[in-house]
Amino acid sequence: MKGSCLCGGVRFEIEKAVGPFELCHCHRCRKVSGSAFSAGLGVMTKDFRLIEGGELISTYEAPILREPPPYRNFFCRRCGSPVPNPKPDSTWFEVPSGSLDDDPELKADKHIFVEFRAPWFEIADNLPQYDLNALRKLRSAGNDQKAQSKLRSTRDPD
């Protein structure tokens, strides 16, 4: 499956998406997406290839609120679109699903950090909803193995 930014300067391919496919309502993800939530899709690093535009990708590293690592946002500096981390340093990472040009053949599987939901947005689907404590329990139980480390590595819910 292929993906790109708004201007087409950053292009990438993913062999397959593995999930989870989460809709994050934390403050930072809402700011980054400019919407009620950010949709992120789990991908194995070995299945990701940056095709073009690595020189256009910039990173914003938000201040650490609780503990490292910081919240990082990758974006095309030409058009501002969120794009995947061009050099992921783990076996699994998250791709902004709005940057996909093709169907990932997965559907969103949960809402996370729902206690930070925008007051003007109502969750109207039947997907499971997790606040920070429920998400910690889910991930510590090993029920969401690919995303266990994400609780610390990409999400700082404030």
C-alpha positions in Angstrom: 0.0 0.0 0.0 1.2 3.5 -0.7 1.1 6.7 1.2 2.1 10.3 0.7 1.8 13.9 2.1 -0.6 16.5 0.7 1.9 17.9 -1.8 3.2 14.5 -2.9 6.8 15.3 -1.9 7.0 12.6 0.7 6.0 9.1 -0.6 6.3 5.8 1.2 5.1 2.2 0.8 4.0 -0.3 3.4 3.9 -4.0 2.7 1.1 -4.6 5.2 -0.4 -3.0 8.2 -0.6 -5.1 11.4 -2.3 -2.8 13.9 -3.4 -1.7 16.3 -5.4 1.0 14.5 -6.1 3.5 17.3 -8.0 6.8 17.4 -6.2 8.9 20.0 -8.0 11.7 21.8 -5.0 13.0 23.8 -4.4 16.7 23.8 -1.2 16.5 21.7 -2.6 14.2 19.1 -5.6 16.5 18.7 -3.2 19.5 18.2 -1.1 17.6 15.7 -4.1 16.4 13.7 -6.1 19.6 14.0 -9.1 17.4 14.7 -11.0 15.5 17.4 -8.5 12.7 17.3 -5.5 11.3 15.5 -5.8 8.0 13.7 -2.7 5.9 13.9 -2.0 2.5 12.3 0.6 0.1 13.5 3.2 -1.1 11.0 6.3 -3.3 11.4 9.4 -1.4 10.5 10.6 -4.1 8.2 7.5 -3.5 6.1 8.0 0.2 5.6 9.9 1.9 2.8 10.4 5.6 2.4 10.3 6.1 -1.4 10.9 9.8 -1.8 11.1 13.1 0.2 13.2 12.2 3.2 14.8 15.6 3.0 11.3 17.2 3.3 10.6 15.5 6.6 10.9 17.6 9.8 10.4 16.6 13.4 8.9 18.5 16.2 9.8 17.1 19.6 7.4 18.4 22.3 8.7 19.0 25.8 8.7 16.0 28.1 5.8 16.2 30.6 6.3 13.1 32.7 9.2 10.8 31.6 11.2 10.2 28.4 10.9 9.6 25.6 9.3 12.8 24.3 6.2 13.1 22.0 7.5 13.4 18.4 5.6 14.6 15.4 7.0 14.1 11.9 5.7 16.3 9.1 6.4 17.5 5.5 8.0 20.9 5.8 6.5 21.9 2.4 2.8 21.2 3.0 2.7 20.5 6.8 1.1 17.0 6.5 1.8 14.5 9.2 4.0 11.7 7.8 5.6 8.6 9.2 8.9 8.6 11.0 11.4 8.2 8.2 13.8 6.2 10.4 11.9 4.3 13.0 14.1 2.9 15.8 12.0 0.0 16.9 10.5 -3.1 15.3 7.0 -1.5 15.3 5.8 2.1 14.8 2.8 4.1 14.0 1.8 5.6 10.6 -0.7 8.5 10.4 -3.5 6.7 8.7 -4.7 9.9 6.9 -1.4 9.8 4.9 -2.4 6.4 3.3 -3.4 6.5 -0.4 -4.6 2.9 -0.3 -7.0 0.9 1.9 -5.0 -0.7 4.7 -7.6 -3.5 4.9 -7.9 -2.9 8.6 -10.4 -0.8 10.5 -10.0 1.3 13.6 -10.1 -1.0 16.7 -10.3 1.4 19.6 -10.4 4.9 21.0 -7.7 5.8 23.5 -7.2 8.5 26.0 -10.9 9.2 25.9 -10.8 11.2 29.1 -9.2 13.9 27.0 -11.8 13.9 24.3 -12.7 17.2 22.8 -15.8 18.5 24.5 -17.4 19.3 21.2 -17.0 15.7 19.9 -19.1 12.8 20.8 -17.9 9.2 20.1 -20.8 7.6 18.3 -19.4 4.3 17.2 -19.2 1.0 19.1 -15.4 0.7 19.3 -13.9 0.0 22.7 -13.0 3.2 24.6 -9.9 3.3 26.9 -8.8 5.9 29.3 -5.2 6.0 30.5 -5.8 3.5 33.4 -7.7 1.0 31.2 -5.1 1.3 28.5 -2.3 0.6 30.9 -4.1 -2.5 32.1 -4.7 -3.6 28.5 -1.1 -3.2 27.5 0.4 -4.6 30.7 -1.8 -7.7 30.4 -0.2 -8.3 27.0 -3.5 -8.1 25.1 -2.1 -5.4 22.9 1.5 -6.6 22.5 2.6 -4.4 19.6 1.4 -1.3 21.3 2.7 -1.9 24.8 5.7 0.3 24.4 3.6 3.0 22.7 2.1 4.0 26.0 5.4 5.6 26.9 7.0 6.2 23.5 4.5 8.1 21.5 1.8 9.2 23.9 2.0 11.8 26.5 -1.7 12.4 27.2 -1.5 16.0 28.5 
